[in-house]
């Protein structure tokens, strides 16, 4: 299986299956002599882990980071940073009913048809459990970027039809504590409460629901990104679309720009090179323009639900299936650090290239 490595100058390779011994990764190309705050890194990783609230899957994983190489006395060596987290609470018997039937909207049938074999326990390699490795690597990248004055912040701005409309006031309205005070990671209390109620009702009904995450990257200098095929938003889009359940990504005005005239959409320049508006989302011509990079990521409803569903079995004949085990009714709150991590890995990859060729 190819496709497990991401990046050009900064490369992350992940490994492991949902119910295997461990999930891990190798981060190659990370700068040397950088002091990694592992307490801060573990806190960041804990935002993704299961069992953190009544709204998410109750699988109990500590996700304790074990660094195997590339770090000495707390500082990066410039050599590959290898790490892993053991799988501590995999209950494979919960997936025994998946062995000979395929879950609708999961990768089960695709894996079987493509590889002739699959790990039916939790989806194996296709499980979102793999993303813990991305969050570890992305958390390290995020710390380095912050040391360079580049900051990434994401939060949930929509679940189902409930949407937060104040994202343009992110800089002075929202902070880390207000996001983390919400079980759904929406910083506005009233909207958060409505979202929580919706997720709980959906969970009680044995169903699932989707949502969206808004992210802003501040402090990005002019010049990140390359013309034509390596546009910054193209690579960010690739990174974000690689996250499980992502079905849409928009930058700046996104799809709402369809309804605008050019005279309304154009970001007019002001003295110093900034722009009055930011409909371009901080990227023009595929290159960062020093304005905040704003984007939204849309997540579909989780495919595994407790309701009976029509499907097919290993003989490709019609069958039925009903989800068992521990699953999220809405994956979006736990995806916030994953979005930040993939953004951090992409921005640092381009930033390292920028520093080399500047």
SEGU-793241 format. One record per residue (C-alpha): residue number from 1; x, y, z. Coordinates in Angstrom, 1 decimal. Example, Ala and Ser with C-alpha at 12.3 -4.5 7.8 and 13.67 -1.06 7.14 Angstrom:
BEGIN
  seq      px      py      pz
    1    12.3    -4.5     7.8
    2    13.7    -1.1     7.1
REM end
This chain:
BEGIN
  seq      px      py      pz
    1     0.0     0.0     0.0
    2     1.4     3.4    -1.0
    3     0.2     6.8     0.0
    4     1.3     6.7     3.6
    5     3.8     9.5     3.3
    6     3.0    13.3     3.2
    7     5.2    16.3     2.5
    8     8.2    17.3     0.5
    9    10.9    18.9     2.7
   10     9.1    17.8     5.9
   11     7.9    14.3     5.4
   12     5.6    12.3     7.6
   13     5.0     8.6     7.2
   14     2.4     7.0     9.4
   15     1.8     3.3    10.2
   16    -0.5     1.0    12.1
   17    -4.1    -0.2    12.2
   18    -7.0     0.6    14.4
   19    -6.8    -2.6    16.4
   20    -3.1    -3.5    15.8
   21    -0.4    -3.2    18.4
   22     0.2     0.5    17.9
   23    -0.2     3.6    15.7
   24     2.9     5.6    14.9
   25     4.9     7.7    12.5
   26     8.3     8.9    11.3
   27     8.8    12.7    10.9
   28    11.8    13.4     8.7
   29    13.2    16.7     7.7
   30    12.4    18.5    11.0
   31    15.0    21.2    11.9
   32    17.6    20.3    14.5
   33    18.2    21.8    17.9
   34    14.6    22.7    18.5
   35    13.3    22.1    22.1
   36    10.0    20.2    22.0
   37     7.6    20.8    24.8
   38     6.3    17.3    25.3
   39     3.8    18.3    28.0
   40     2.2    20.8    25.6
   41     2.4    18.2    22.8
   42     0.6    15.6    24.9
   43    -2.1    18.1    25.8
   44    -2.6    18.8    22.1
   45    -2.8    15.1    21.3
   46    -5.3    14.6    24.1
   47    -7.8    16.8    22.3
   48    -8.2    14.1    19.6
   49    -8.3    11.1    21.9
   50   -11.5     9.1    22.4
   51   -13.5     9.0    25.7
   52   -13.0    12.7    26.5
   53   -16.7    13.5    26.9
   54   -20.2    12.1    26.7
   55   -20.5    13.2    23.1
   56   -17.8    11.0    21.7
   57   -16.8     7.3    21.5
   58   -16.1     5.8    24.9
   59   -13.0     3.8    23.7
   60   -10.4     4.5    26.4
   61    -7.0     5.3    25.0
   62    -4.4     7.3    26.9
   63    -2.6     8.0    23.6
   64     0.6     8.4    25.6
   65     3.4     9.5    23.2
   66     6.5     7.3    23.1
   67     9.4     8.8    21.2
   68    11.8     6.2    19.7
   69    14.4     8.3    18.0
   70    15.3    11.8    16.8
   71    15.2    13.6    20.1
   72    18.0    13.9    22.7
   73    17.6    15.8    26.0
   74    14.3    17.2    24.8
   75    15.8    18.7    21.6
   76    15.4    17.6    18.0
   77    18.5    16.0    16.4
   78    17.7    16.8    12.8
   79    17.4    13.0    12.3
   80    14.0    11.2    11.7
   81    11.7    11.5    14.7
   82    10.1     8.2    15.2
   83     7.1     7.9    17.7
   84     4.2     5.6    18.6
   85     1.2     5.3    20.8
   86     0.0     1.8    21.9
   87    -3.5     0.7    21.2
   88    -4.7    -0.1    24.7
   89    -8.5    -0.5    24.5
   90    -9.2    -2.2    21.2
   91   -12.3    -4.5    21.5
   92   -12.0    -6.4    18.3
   93   -15.0    -8.6    19.1
   94   -17.2    -5.6    18.6
   95   -16.4    -5.9    14.9
   96   -17.1    -9.6    14.4
   97   -20.3    -8.8    12.6
   98   -18.3    -6.8    10.0
   99   -16.1    -9.8     8.9
  100   -18.4   -11.0     6.1
  101   -20.5    -7.9     5.5
  102   -19.5    -4.4     4.3
  103   -20.5    -1.2     6.1
  104   -22.2     1.3     3.9
  105   -20.1     4.4     3.2
  106   -17.0     2.8     4.8
  107   -13.9     1.7     2.9
  108   -14.5    -2.0     3.7
  109   -15.6    -3.1     0.2
  110   -13.1    -0.9    -1.5
  111   -10.2    -2.3     0.5
  112   -11.3    -5.9    -0.2
  113   -11.7    -5.3    -3.9
  114    -8.4    -3.4    -4.2
  115    -6.1    -5.5    -2.0
  116    -7.9    -8.8    -1.8
  117    -7.6    -8.7     2.0
  118    -8.7    -6.3     4.8
  119    -8.5    -5.9     8.5
  120   -12.2    -5.7     9.5
  121   -11.4    -4.7    13.1
  122   -12.4    -1.1    13.3
  123   -11.5    -0.5     9.6
  124    -7.8    -1.3    10.0
  125    -5.8     1.3     8.2
  126    -8.8     3.2     7.0
  127    -9.8     4.0    10.6
  128    -9.6     7.6    11.9
  129    -7.4     6.0    14.6
  130    -4.5     6.6    12.2
  131    -4.9    10.4    12.7
  132    -3.3    10.3    16.1
  133     0.1    10.0    14.4
  134    -0.7    13.1    12.3
  135    -1.6    15.0    15.4
  136     1.7    14.1    17.1
  137     3.7    15.2    14.1
  138     1.5    18.2    13.5
  139     1.8    19.3    17.1
  140     5.6    19.3    16.8
  141     5.3    21.3    13.6
  142     2.9    23.7    15.3
  143     5.3    24.4    18.1
  144     8.1    25.3    15.6
  145     5.8    27.6    13.7
  146     4.7    29.4    16.8
  147     8.4    30.0    17.6
  148     8.5    31.7    14.2
  149     5.4    33.8    14.9
  150     2.9    31.7    12.9
  151    -0.2    30.6    14.8
  152    -3.0    28.1    13.9
  153    -6.4    28.1    15.5
  154    -9.4    26.0    14.6
  155   -12.9    25.5    16.1
  156   -16.2    24.0    15.2
  157   -18.5    26.5    13.5
  158   -21.3    24.2    12.3
  159   -23.0    20.9    13.3
  160   -26.0    19.9    11.2
  161   -27.9    23.1    10.4
  162   -26.7    25.0    13.5
  163   -24.0    27.4    12.4
  164   -21.9    30.1    14.1
  165   -21.8    33.3    12.0
  166   -19.2    35.3    13.9
  167   -16.0    33.8    12.5
  168   -14.9    37.1    11.1
  169   -14.4    38.3    14.8
  170   -12.1    35.4    15.6
  171    -9.1    37.5    16.6
  172   -10.7    39.3    19.5
  173   -13.7    37.1    20.3
  174   -12.2    33.6    20.6
  175    -9.3    32.1    22.5
  176    -8.1    28.6    23.4
  177    -9.9    28.5    26.8
  178   -13.3    29.4    25.2
  179   -13.0    26.7    22.6
  180   -11.9    24.1    25.1
  181   -14.8    25.1    27.5
  182   -17.2    23.7    24.9
  183   -17.8    19.9    24.5
  184   -18.2    20.5    20.8
  185   -15.3    23.0    20.6
  186   -17.5    25.9    19.5
  187   -16.4    29.0    21.3
  188   -19.8    30.8    21.5
  189   -21.7    29.3    24.5
  190   -25.3    29.6    23.2
  191   -24.4    28.0    19.8
  192   -22.3    25.4    21.6
  193   -25.3    24.4    23.8
  194   -27.5    24.0    20.8
  195   -24.9    21.9    19.0
  196   -24.4    19.7    22.1
  197   -28.2    19.1    22.3
  198   -28.3    18.1    18.7
  199   -25.4    15.6    19.0
  200   -26.9    14.0    22.1
  201   -30.3    13.6    20.4
  202   -28.7    12.2    17.3
  203   -26.7     9.7    19.4
  204   -29.8     8.7    21.3
  205   -31.6     8.1    17.9
  206   -28.7     5.7    16.9
  207   -27.7     8.0    14.1
  208   -24.9    10.4    13.2
  209   -24.5    14.0    12.0
  210   -21.8    16.0    10.2
  211   -20.4    19.5    10.6
  212   -17.7    22.0     9.7
  213   -14.5    23.4    11.2
  214   -13.2    26.9    10.6
  215    -9.5    27.5    10.8
  216    -7.3    30.6    10.7
  217    -3.5    30.7    10.3
  218    -1.9    34.0    11.4
  219     1.6    35.3    10.8
  220     2.3    33.6     7.5
  221     4.7    35.8     5.5
  222     4.5    36.8     1.9
  223     5.7    34.1    -0.5
  224     4.7    30.6     0.7
  225     3.5    28.5    -2.1
  226     4.6    27.9    -5.7
  227     2.7    28.7    -9.0
  228     0.8    26.2   -11.0
  229     0.8    22.7    -9.4
  230     2.2    23.5    -6.0
  231    -0.1    26.3    -5.0
  232    -0.4    26.7    -1.2
  233    -4.1    26.3    -1.1
  234    -3.9    23.2    -3.4
  235    -1.5    21.5    -1.0
  236    -3.5    22.6     2.0
  237    -6.6    21.2     0.3
  238    -4.8    17.9    -0.3
  239    -3.8    17.7     3.3
  240    -7.3    18.5     4.6
  241    -9.0    16.1     2.1
  242    -6.7    13.3     3.4
  243    -8.5    13.5     6.7
  244   -11.2    10.8     7.2
  245   -14.8    12.0     6.5
  246   -13.8    15.3     4.9
  247   -16.0    16.1     1.9
  248   -15.4    19.8     1.3
  249   -12.8    22.6     1.8
  250   -13.2    26.3     1.0
  251   -10.8    29.2     1.3
  252   -11.7    32.8     2.1
  253   -15.2    33.5     0.6
  254   -15.4    30.0    -0.7
  255   -18.7    29.1    -2.4
  256   -20.3    32.3    -1.1
  257   -18.1    34.1    -3.7
  258   -20.3    32.8    -6.4
  259   -23.0    35.3    -5.4
  260   -20.6    38.3    -5.4
  261   -19.6    40.7    -8.1
  262   -15.9    41.2    -8.8
  263   -16.2    44.8    -7.4
  264   -17.5    43.2    -4.1
  265   -15.1    40.3    -4.0
  266   -11.8    42.0    -4.9
  267    -9.5    42.5    -1.9
  268    -8.4    46.2    -2.3
  269    -4.8    47.0    -1.3
  270    -3.9    49.5     1.4
  271    -0.6    51.0     2.2
  272     2.0    48.4     3.3
  273     0.7    45.6     1.1
  274    -2.3    44.5     3.3
  275    -5.8    44.3     1.9
  276    -9.1    45.9     3.2
  277   -10.9    42.6     3.0
  278    -9.8    38.9     2.9
  279   -12.1    37.2     0.4
  280    -9.0    35.4    -1.0
  281    -8.4    33.8     2.3
  282    -4.8    34.9     2.5
  283    -3.7    33.2    -0.7
  284    -3.5    34.8    -4.1
  285    -2.1    33.0    -7.2
  286    -1.3    30.1    -5.0
  287     1.1    32.2    -2.9
  288     0.5    33.6     0.7
  289    -0.1    37.4     0.8
  290     0.6    37.9     4.5
  291    -3.1    38.1     5.4
  292    -4.6    35.5     7.7
  293    -5.2    32.2     5.8
  294    -8.9    31.4     6.5
  295   -10.6    28.1     5.5
  296   -13.5    25.8     6.4
  297   -13.6    22.0     6.3
  298   -16.8    20.1     5.9
  299   -17.2    16.6     7.5
  300   -19.8    14.1     6.5
  301   -21.8    12.2     9.2
  302   -20.0     9.2    10.7
  303   -20.8     6.1     8.6
  304   -21.2     3.6    11.4
  305   -24.6     4.0    13.0
  306   -26.7     1.9    15.4
  307   -29.7     1.7    13.0
  308   -30.1    -1.4    10.7
  309   -28.9    -0.7     7.1
  310   -29.1    -2.5     3.8
  311   -25.7    -3.7     2.5
  312   -24.0    -6.7     0.8
  313   -21.9    -9.5     2.1
  314   -18.7   -11.1     1.0
  315   -20.6   -13.0    -1.7
  316   -21.9    -9.6    -3.0
  317   -25.4   -10.6    -2.1
  318   -27.8    -8.3    -0.2
  319   -27.6    -8.4     3.5
  320   -28.2    -6.1     6.5
  321   -25.9    -4.7     9.1
  322   -26.2    -2.8    12.4
  323   -23.3    -0.9    13.9
  324   -22.0    -2.2    17.2
  325   -19.3    -1.0    19.6
  326   -18.2     2.5    20.4
  327   -18.5     5.2    17.8
  328   -18.9     9.0    17.6
  329   -22.3    10.4    16.7
  330   -20.4    13.5    15.4
  331   -16.6    13.3    14.7
  332   -16.2    17.0    14.2
  333   -15.2    18.1    17.8
  334   -12.3    15.6    17.9
  335   -11.2    16.6    14.4
  336   -10.3    20.1    15.4
  337    -6.7    19.2    16.3
  338    -6.4    17.0    13.2
  339    -7.2    20.0    11.0
  340    -4.7    22.1    12.9
  341    -2.1    19.4    12.6
  342    -2.4    18.9     8.9
  343    -2.4    22.7     8.4
  344     0.8    22.9    10.5
  345     2.6    20.1     8.6
  346     1.7    21.8     5.2
  347     2.7    25.3     6.3
  348     6.0    24.2     7.9
  349     6.8    22.2     4.7
  350     6.4    25.3     2.6
  351     8.1    27.5     5.2
  352    11.2    25.3     5.2
  353    11.3    25.6     1.4
  354    10.8    29.4     1.7
  355    13.7    29.7     4.1
  356    16.0    27.7     1.8
  357    15.2    29.7    -1.4
  358    14.5    33.1     0.1
REM end
